């Protein structure tokens, strides 16, 4: 039933993070079915770590979902969210900082490579002209 599924998802998701194996044994539902439900919840945008890992060991995608979910929250809402998810506000803020700075290095490297490519192209044209002249 949908109510059972929701209850089991709540057990699998933070802050409970119960293991799928444990829930499977207790409820008599296959581990694969439980994994499918958890993965579907992930695709629907719920932060759902795949293991019993501590929050700092969560997948990058799950951390990003937490950052997105909390982006518009005030301090009170954020504190309540963190408590429900078994997180610290400092963790969420650190993840937010990491997200904000994630593409900085990539953008700089892409810009540098682009300049190098343009310079190489100019050099190639110059050498081609010189070859034609000779």
N, C-alpha and C positions, 0 to 999 in steps of 0.2 A: 504494500500500500504506500501511497505517497508520504503518509505521516511517518511510517517506519523508515523509509528512505531518508527523509529529512532528519530524523533522530539519529540515524547511523552516520549521516554526513557530519552532523554536529560533533559526534564523537571522534570522527577522523580529522576534522579541521581544528585549527587553533581555537582556543587555548588548550583543548583536551589532547589533541594529537595522539589518540590511541592507535595502536598498531592494527593494521588490517588483519594480520594473522589472528590476533586476540579476538577481534570483533567477529571474524569468520567462525572461529571455534565456538564462541558464545551464542551466536545467532543462527548458525547453520547455513550461512550464505557463502557462496564461493568467494575466494579471494579475488578472482578475476572480475566478478560482478562488482565487488566493492571498489576495485581499482577503476573500473569503467565509470562508476558513479563519481568517484573523486576526480577523475580526468575530465568528465563532463562539467563538473563544478568549476574546474580550472578554466576550461574554455569559455564558460559563462562569466568569467572575470573574478572569481573568488580566489583569494590567496590560499593555496592549499598545498603545503609541502608534501612531498611524496614519501617522506620517511618520518621517523620520530626525531629528526634532527632538531637541534636547538635553532632558534630563529636566525642566528648569524650564519648558519650552514644551509639555509634555505636556498633554493634555486634563485638565480637572478630574476627570472620572470615573476616569481612570487613576491620578491622584495619590491619589484617595480609596481606590481598590482597594489601593494600596500601603500606605496607612495602616491599612486593615482587616486586610490580610495580616500586618502587623507588630505589631499591637496587643498580642498576648500574648507577644511574643518578649523574651528577656532580651538584655543588651548583646552577648553573644557571638553569639547567633543573628542579631541585627539586623545586626551587622558582616558576617557571612557573607552574609546576604540582600542587603545593600547592595552588596557586592563582586560578587555574581553578577548583579545587575541593572544594574551600572554606575552606582550612585548613591552619594551621600555620606550618612552618618548624619545630618548637619546638615540636608540637604534633607528627609529623611523627617520629622525632628522639626519642621521649619518647616511642612511640609504638615499634620502632625498638629495643630499649634497653629492653623493656618488652619481646619481642619475643626472644631475645638472652639469656635472663636469665630465660625464662619460664620453662625449663626442669632441671635447676640446682638443685633445691630442690627435685624434683622427683627422679633424678638419685642418689642423696645422700641417700635418704630414701630407695630406692630399694637396694642399696649396703648394707646399715645397716641391712635391713630385710634378705638379702641373707646370711650375716655373722651369724645372729641369727639362721637362718634355719640350716646352716652347723653345728653350735655349738650344736643345739638341736639334730641333727642327730647323731653326735659323742656321745653325752650323752646317747641317746637311744641305740646305739650299745654297749656302755660300760655296761649299765644296763642289756642288753640282755645277754651278755657274762657272767656277774656275776650271772644272774639267771640260765643260763645253767650249770655253774660250781657248783652251790649249788644244 
